[in-house]
C-alpha cells in the first residue's frame, strides 16, 4: 500500500503534492547535480536538483511526511532545524544520534507534526559536511484563522545565507581530518545560492528581490553558512526585527543584523526610499583573533519596480552599498543579540531542578606516533564540552541504544560541571588543560525537570563566539556576558521578565550564556556548536530525557523503515 502511495507521489513531480486535512507529503531525492558558481561548474549534492533546496511552506498543526531517497554516493540524514519533534525523536535526523544514516540507494520517511510553532526555520543535511549544499527554508504560517502579530506584509521573501567552496566540501573536510589541521576557508558567501556582484562571473545571476514603493515586506533571514557568523545590512533601509528562531519578538529597529549559523531572524522593511536599486550585503563576523576567515562580501539587490520617469532616471544607476561593521566588531554583535526579547512577559519555568555548568571551546590532541600533523606545533585540532570531545558511535544510534537498552554504545556520565575549574577566559592557559578526553557521553534528565545551563566559553587556543544549538527544544536566554561567569554577580542581571526564546544561542567570545527550559520532550537530543568545523572536532554532547508517566509523555516506537547501520 505504501509503495503504491509513493508511486503516485512521485508522479506529482517531487514537490508538495497534496494536502489531505493537515498532512503534507513531500519527496526529496538526494542527488548530484551540476551548479555554476564563480566561473566554475561544480557537481554538488542537492535535493531534487535544486540549490538551495525546496522551501517547505506549512502551517502550525500540520503533519509532514517526507520521503527521502538517497541517490547520491554518500550516506545522509536530514534535520528539521528548530522543530521540537514532540515524542518523534526518530525524525530529528542527526546521524548516529537519533538514526543511522540513509545509505546510497536507501530511503527513509520522516514523519512529524508541528505543534505550537510558527515563523522561519530551515532544514539541512546532518551528515559529514553535506550541509554545505543540502539545505532549504522551512516556513511555518499561523493556523487558518490566526494571524501575524503585525500587519500582513505586502510581500514575503526567504533569504538564505550560505557558504561556498570551489572544491567538493567533503574533500575539504577529509583533507582536514587526515592532517589534523583546520580546514580551508570558503571561497564565497551566497544569498539564495548566488555570490553576488562582487565576485568574478557572478553579477548576471545575482539574487534580486523586487518590491514596490511604499510597501512593507517580510524578509525571513536564515544563516545556513557552515562555519561563519554573518553581519547583514541593506543600503538605505532600516529593518524592524519581529521574530528570531521561529519565536516572535518585541519589535525593534536595526540597521545591521548578526546571525550565527543555525539562527533565523524575520524583519519588516518598508520601501520608502527613492525608487532605485539597493544592495543587501553580508560579510563575516569573525570573533577569533588570528584565525583565518573568508573576508569576502556577498550581495543581493533590492530593486524597486520602476514606473514612468523613474524608470529612465534611476533604472540604470549602480546600487547603493550599505555600511557594514568591521569583521571583529563584537560590540555590534552583542548589542544586536541583547536587543532580542520576547514580545511580553513570560511565565519562566521554576524552580530549577537541574543546574549544569558546561565549558565550550577548542583544544588540541597530541599527534599519534609516526604521523605528521598539521595543527599548531604538530598537534591535531580538537574541541570539547566539559573537556569531553564527543565521538559519534557507528554501530547503532544513541537513541536506538537507549530505546533497546543496548549497552556499550554511550555512557550516561557526562559531567555536570567541568572536571577541573580554571580561569576559563584567561591568557596563557596551561598546556595541561588543552587536551580533552574523547568519549560518547550524555546527561540524563527526568521528564519534566526544569533545567538551567551555563554555557561558558574558553580561551584555550583561541576564544570564539559559539552558536550553540539544542535539538528538540526551545529555551529562554536569561543572559549573556563576557569573562568568567560569576553566579553572584551575573545572575543579578538576568532578564527574568521577557527573555527571548531561541533554539540557537551565541555564547560570546570569551564569555557565557545562561539558558533555561523544561525537559518535557523524551528522547536523545544533540547539543552542539553550529560551526560545523567545531562539531567535527568534538564540540558536542547529548541530553537524554527519560519518559514521563503515560503514553503522551513517552517516546513513540521507532518506525519500521528506520535505517540500519
FIVOVEX-380972 format. One line per 5 residues: number of its first residue (from 1); for each residue x, y, z of C-alpha. Coordinates in nm, 3 decimals, padded with zeros to 5 digits. Layout:
N
NUM	X Y Z  ...
This chain:
565
1	00.000 00.000 00.000  00.282 00.241 00.091  00.466 00.162 -00.234  00.154 00.248 -00.434  00.109 00.571 -00.237
6	00.461 00.695 -00.308  00.441 00.583 -00.671  00.152 00.826 -00.710  00.351 01.084 -00.514  00.649 01.059 -00.750
11	00.426 01.127 -01.049  00.326 01.459 -00.889  00.677 01.594 -00.953  00.875 01.561 -00.633  00.736 01.873 -00.469
16	00.446 01.947 -00.233  00.188 01.718 -00.385  -00.128 01.711 -00.186  -00.283 01.825 00.138  -00.526 01.583 00.300
21	-00.666 01.752 00.611  -00.341 01.886 00.761  -00.100 01.624 00.626  00.160 01.743 00.374  00.352 01.494 00.160
26	00.690 01.558 00.001  00.957 01.352 -00.169  01.321 01.458 -00.151  01.564 01.300 -00.397  01.925 01.334 -00.278
31	02.133 01.352 -00.595  02.441 01.508 -00.754  02.374 01.798 -00.990  02.595 02.047 -01.178  02.589 02.405 -01.045
36	02.776 02.701 -01.193  02.929 02.946 -00.944  03.235 03.174 -00.956  03.325 03.088 -01.320  03.325 02.716 -01.235
41	03.082 02.432 -01.279  03.084 02.210 -00.973  02.883 01.894 -00.922  02.728 01.920 -00.578  02.483 01.717 -00.370
46	02.132 01.861 -00.391  01.769 01.787 -00.310  01.563 01.742 -00.626  01.846 01.905 -00.824  01.786 02.240 -00.652
51	02.038 02.466 -00.476  01.926 02.579 -00.227  01.674 02.301 -00.183  01.293 02.333 -00.187  01.125 02.574 00.053
56	00.868 02.395 00.268  00.564 02.615 00.338  00.336 02.471 00.606  00.108 02.577 00.891  00.121 02.529 01.264
61	-00.053 02.198 01.334  00.040 02.036 01.003  00.185 01.685 00.989  00.474 01.643 00.747  00.553 01.316 00.572
66	00.881 01.347 00.380  01.024 01.052 00.190  01.399 01.089 00.141  01.551 00.880 -00.138  01.931 00.874 -00.144
71	02.066 00.861 -00.500  02.400 01.017 -00.402  02.729 00.843 -00.325  02.737 00.950 00.041  02.541 00.849 00.350
76	02.295 01.119 00.450  02.039 01.226 00.710  01.818 01.537 00.723  01.750 01.754 01.027  01.449 01.986 01.061
81	01.627 02.262 01.249  01.419 02.409 01.530  01.125 02.168 01.501  01.064 02.041 01.853  00.983 01.684 01.744
86	00.750 01.622 02.039  00.778 01.246 02.104  00.907 01.197 01.746  01.281 01.197 01.807  01.322 00.933 01.535
91	01.257 01.213 01.283  01.511 01.460 01.424  01.788 01.347 01.190  02.145 01.383 01.327  02.335 01.074 01.217
96	02.420 00.820 01.486  02.229 01.029 01.743  01.865 00.953 01.650  01.915 00.731 01.347  02.172 00.555 01.136
101	02.232 00.733 00.806  02.041 00.663 00.486  02.287 00.472 00.270  02.324 00.523 -00.105  02.027 00.356 -00.271
106	01.825 00.364 00.052  01.529 00.568 00.170  01.360 00.681 00.492  01.030 00.855 00.565  01.044 01.139 00.818
111	00.708 01.184 00.992  00.642 01.462 01.243  00.378 01.715 01.347  00.438 02.084 01.407  00.283 02.177 01.739
116	00.265 02.535 01.866  00.535 02.676 01.639  00.526 02.939 01.366  00.784 03.151 01.190  01.106 03.082 00.999
121	01.305 02.763 01.044  01.508 02.556 00.799  01.613 02.202 00.716  01.959 02.069 00.632  02.175 01.760 00.600
126	02.320 01.636 00.928  02.591 01.406 00.790  02.954 01.499 00.739  02.972 01.834 00.553  02.679 01.771 00.317
131	02.505 02.065 00.485  02.724 02.291 00.269  02.482 02.242 -00.022  02.187 02.043 00.117  01.960 02.294 00.289
136	01.641 02.494 00.247  01.389 02.713 00.427  01.101 02.577 00.637  00.832 02.843 00.679  00.552 02.783 00.928
141	00.248 03.006 00.882  -00.014 03.059 01.155  -00.310 02.825 01.171  -00.602 02.909 00.946  -00.794 03.187 01.120
146	-00.485 03.308 01.310  -00.267 03.599 01.203  00.075 03.755 01.244  00.110 03.988 01.546  00.178 04.268 01.294
151	00.006 04.396 00.982  00.017 04.150 00.695  00.316 04.232 00.472  00.272 04.310 00.103  00.538 04.051 00.011
156	00.746 03.783 00.178  01.097 03.668 00.089  01.313 03.385 00.221  01.679 03.497 00.234  01.917 03.205 00.289
161	02.280 03.291 00.358  02.524 03.016 00.258  02.893 02.938 00.223  03.060 02.811 -00.095  03.379 02.618 -00.172
166	03.521 02.576 -00.521  03.604 02.218 -00.418  03.388 01.934 -00.300  03.322 02.024 00.067  03.359 01.658 00.162
171	03.713 01.662 00.021  03.787 01.981 00.218  03.676 01.803 00.534  03.866 01.482 00.455  04.190 01.673 00.400
176	04.144 01.842 00.736  04.068 01.517 00.919  04.367 01.346 00.761  04.617 01.614 00.862  04.457 01.736 01.183
181	04.476 02.096 01.060  04.190 02.343 01.032  04.000 02.306 00.701  04.047 02.551 00.417  03.823 02.854 00.443
186	03.540 02.900 00.194  03.571 03.087 -00.136  03.248 03.284 -00.113  02.929 03.350 00.074  02.594 03.330 -00.103
191	02.245 03.473 -00.083  01.990 03.222 -00.208  02.271 03.029 -00.373  02.430 03.325 -00.557  02.755 03.500 -00.454
196	02.659 03.838 -00.599  02.815 04.123 -00.793  03.144 04.146 -00.604  03.271 03.809 -00.727  03.400 03.736 -01.077
201	03.143 03.594 -01.321  02.858 03.630 -01.072  02.674 03.953 -01.147  02.450 03.800 -01.415  02.292 03.568 -01.160
206	02.285 03.794 -00.854  01.972 03.735 -00.643  01.717 04.016 -00.689  01.423 04.097 -00.459  01.167 04.309 -00.643
211	00.950 04.540 -00.431  00.706 04.825 -00.484  00.744 05.173 -00.342  00.562 05.225 -00.011  00.520 04.855 00.061
216	00.615 04.675 00.380  00.771 04.335 00.311  00.869 04.050 00.542  01.222 03.919 00.489  01.299 03.584 00.652
221	01.677 03.553 00.705  01.841 03.213 00.760  02.214 03.169 00.824  02.292 02.834 00.659  02.667 02.905 00.638
226	02.890 02.622 00.753  03.147 02.797 00.971  03.081 03.170 00.972  02.863 03.414 01.162  02.745 03.695 00.938
231	02.658 04.064 00.955  02.376 04.166 00.718  02.261 04.512 00.613  02.054 04.678 00.337  02.154 05.012 00.191
236	01.919 05.299 00.278  01.670 05.086 00.470  01.620 05.012 00.837  01.487 04.675 00.947  01.225 04.609 01.214
241	01.303 04.277 01.383  00.982 04.085 01.461  01.095 03.724 01.514  01.402 03.509 01.578  01.428 03.129 01.562
246	01.053 03.097 01.494  00.954 03.295 01.805  00.802 03.643 01.785  00.999 03.925 01.945  00.931 04.268 02.083
251	00.978 04.474 01.764  01.291 04.689 01.742  01.472 04.871 01.466  01.818 04.764 01.346  02.047 04.880 01.070
256	02.258 04.562 01.094  02.167 04.202 01.180  02.408 03.938 01.307  02.317 03.571 01.267  02.521 03.272 01.370
261	02.490 02.953 01.165  02.157 02.793 01.253  01.985 03.115 01.356  01.693 03.283 01.178  01.566 03.640 01.200
266	01.249 03.789 01.049  01.238 04.161 00.969  00.989 04.406 00.821  01.126 04.652 00.564  00.929 04.949 00.433
271	01.044 05.053 00.087  01.019 05.429 00.127  01.341 05.539 -00.047  01.372 05.694 -00.394  01.296 05.419 -00.648
276	01.619 05.251 -00.746  01.842 04.956 -00.660  01.993 04.893 -00.318  02.243 04.630 -00.214  02.172 04.374 00.055
281	02.517 04.268 00.174  02.660 04.015 00.418  03.015 03.960 00.545  03.180 03.766 00.826  03.172 03.840 01.194
286	03.499 03.666 01.285  03.547 03.679 01.662  03.855 03.456 01.698  04.180 03.650 01.698  04.442 03.545 01.447
291	04.225 03.274 01.288  04.186 03.290 00.906  03.836 03.355 00.774  03.656 03.422 00.446  03.691 03.800 00.415
296	03.463 03.839 00.113  03.121 04.003 00.087  02.810 03.858 -00.075  02.537 04.078 -00.220  02.182 04.067 -00.346
301	01.980 04.356 -00.489  01.663 04.514 -00.350  01.504 04.651 -00.667  01.208 04.886 -00.679  00.960 04.830 -00.958
306	01.008 05.130 -01.186  00.720 05.327 -01.333  00.708 05.630 -01.557  01.002 05.869 -01.549  01.154 05.681 -01.251
311	01.247 05.405 -01.496  01.465 05.632 -01.706  01.617 05.831 -01.417  01.705 05.551 -01.176  01.688 05.225 -01.364
316	02.050 05.201 -01.474  02.230 05.357 -01.178  02.455 05.123 -00.978  02.306 05.001 -00.650  02.384 05.187 -00.329
321	02.603 04.991 -00.086  02.528 04.964 00.289  02.777 05.026 00.568  02.883 04.700 00.738  03.062 04.660 01.072
326	03.427 04.559 01.088  03.478 04.183 01.087  03.574 04.190 01.459  03.302 04.427 01.583  03.198 04.226 01.887
331	03.016 04.523 02.041  02.772 04.542 01.748  02.717 04.165 01.752  02.645 04.168 02.127  02.416 04.471 02.106
336	02.203 04.306 01.839  02.170 03.980 02.033  02.085 04.164 02.357  01.810 04.364 02.187  01.604 04.049 02.116
341	01.329 03.998 02.375  01.001 03.814 02.398  00.702 04.033 02.300  00.553 04.024 02.652  00.623 03.890 02.999
346	00.681 03.514 03.004  00.594 03.252 03.262  00.951 03.145 03.325  00.969 02.781 03.446  01.083 02.745 03.805
351	01.212 02.630 04.047  01.526 02.493 03.882  01.576 02.117 03.933  01.897 02.067 03.735  02.184 02.315 03.715
356	02.469 02.246 03.473  02.787 02.440 03.405  02.937 02.342 03.069  03.253 02.478 02.911  03.267 02.503 02.532
361	03.585 02.558 02.338  03.873 02.448 02.121  04.155 02.213 02.221  04.443 02.013 02.078  04.528 01.646 02.057
366	04.881 01.510 02.054  04.986 01.376 01.717  04.987 00.993 01.703  05.330 00.831 01.677  05.486 00.812 01.329
371	05.240 01.069 01.192  05.287 01.429 01.088  05.000 01.653 01.199  04.907 01.996 01.068  04.774 02.161 01.384
376	04.967 02.412 01.599  05.309 02.277 01.698  05.245 01.948 01.520  04.917 01.867 01.700  04.565 01.780 01.582
381	04.276 02.023 01.625  04.007 01.927 01.873  03.712 02.070 02.064  03.511 01.973 02.369  03.237 02.039 02.622
386	03.347 01.998 02.985  03.670 01.852 02.847  03.486 01.568 02.669  03.546 01.561 02.294  03.235 01.395 02.152
391	03.275 01.080 01.944  02.988 00.957 01.728  02.907 00.586 01.761  02.896 00.389 01.435  02.719 00.062 01.513
396	02.389 00.197 01.644  02.239 00.538 01.710  02.232 00.659 02.070  01.850 00.679 02.062  01.822 00.319 01.940
401	02.068 00.201 02.203  01.869 00.378 02.473  01.532 00.254 02.347  01.652 -00.106 02.308  01.872 -00.100 02.624
406	02.182 -00.192 02.423  02.497 -00.145 02.634  02.833 -00.016 02.521  02.712 00.249 02.272  02.721 00.551 02.507
411	02.784 00.646 02.868  02.538 00.846 03.078  02.806 01.015 03.290  02.866 01.347 03.117  02.998 01.572 03.398
416	02.754 01.829 03.540  03.041 02.073 03.596  03.392 02.095 03.447  03.618 01.823 03.590  03.880 02.093 03.654
421	03.799 02.455 03.736  04.039 02.717 03.597  04.048 03.071 03.459  03.838 02.981 03.155  03.891 03.305 02.965
426	04.241 03.387 03.086  04.551 03.423 02.874  04.827 03.163 02.855  04.614 02.874 02.977  04.830 02.579 03.084
431	04.905 02.321 02.815  04.786 02.053 03.058  04.432 02.187 03.009  04.445 02.194 02.630  04.394 01.822 02.557
436	04.038 01.689 02.605  03.927 01.330 02.658  03.737 01.153 02.382  03.404 00.995 02.471  03.039 00.934 02.378
441	02.858 01.074 02.678  02.508 01.201 02.755  02.349 01.375 03.053  02.022 01.226 03.172  01.715 01.424 03.288
446	01.395 01.306 03.447  01.086 01.405 03.249  00.958 01.748 03.349  01.281 01.871 03.509  01.342 02.246 03.496
451	01.694 02.278 03.359  01.930 02.575 03.376  02.260 02.560 03.188  02.557 02.794 03.199  02.749 02.771 02.872
456	03.099 02.906 02.936  03.336 02.987 02.652  03.706 02.920 02.697  04.022 03.084 02.568  04.210 02.758 02.511
461	04.399 02.808 02.186  04.153 03.079 02.071  03.838 03.228 02.218  03.550 03.250 01.972  03.174 03.304 01.973
466	02.999 02.965 01.958  02.641 02.941 01.821  02.511 02.659 02.043  02.207 02.465 01.922  01.992 02.224 02.125
471	01.785 01.977 01.924  01.426 01.912 02.027  01.387 02.225 02.240  01.339 02.597 02.251  01.488 02.766 02.555
476	01.489 03.103 02.727  01.813 03.301 02.718  01.834 03.461 03.063  02.157 03.646 03.000  02.492 03.664 02.828
481	02.819 03.833 02.921  03.195 03.841 02.888  03.463 03.684 03.103  03.412 03.401 03.352  03.055 03.355 03.470
486	03.008 03.465 03.831  02.679 03.335 03.975  02.659 03.604 04.245  02.745 03.899 04.023  02.594 03.793 03.692
491	02.264 03.634 03.799  02.152 03.973 03.927  02.144 04.096 03.569  01.929 03.812 03.432  01.625 03.904 03.227
496	01.352 03.719 03.416  01.067 03.919 03.262  01.079 03.888 02.884  01.383 03.675 02.791  01.398 03.567 02.426
501	01.300 03.216 02.321  01.568 03.062 02.095  01.691 02.729 01.962  02.046 02.854 01.892  02.229 03.094 02.125
506	02.555 03.274 02.063  02.796 03.219 02.352  03.003 03.541 02.327  03.373 03.523 02.255  03.544 03.455 02.590
511	03.206 03.488 02.757  02.899 03.298 02.874  02.528 03.244 02.817  02.266 03.110 03.060  01.958 02.928 02.930
516	01.654 02.763 03.090  01.396 02.512 02.965  01.169 02.228 03.079  01.285 01.878 02.985  00.942 01.762 02.868
521	01.030 01.603 02.535  01.154 01.244 02.583  01.440 01.122 02.367  01.806 01.190 02.290  01.883 01.546 02.184
526	02.214 01.661 02.041  02.372 01.976 02.189  02.643 02.123 01.968  02.818 02.422 01.821  02.669 02.505 01.481
531	03.008 02.592 01.337  03.044 02.259 01.162  03.421 02.253 01.193  03.374 02.258 01.572  03.125 01.972 01.587
536	03.361 01.779 01.358  03.633 01.831 01.621  03.402 01.715 01.903  03.222 02.023 02.038  02.903 01.835 02.119
541	02.722 01.619 02.373  02.362 01.499 02.414  02.077 01.532 02.661  01.881 01.214 02.732  01.529 01.291 02.857
546	01.352 00.993 03.015  00.988 00.907 02.953  00.728 01.056 03.183  00.408 00.899 03.310  00.170 00.767 03.047
551	00.170 00.729 02.672  00.161 01.102 02.591  00.482 01.160 02.786  00.671 00.875 02.621  00.883 00.848 02.308
556	00.694 00.687 02.021  00.822 00.347 01.896  01.073 00.358 01.610  00.930 00.348 01.256  00.965 00.022 01.066
561	01.180 00.182 00.793  01.440 00.328 01.033  01.775 00.284 00.852  02.021 00.021 00.973  02.387 00.095 01.036
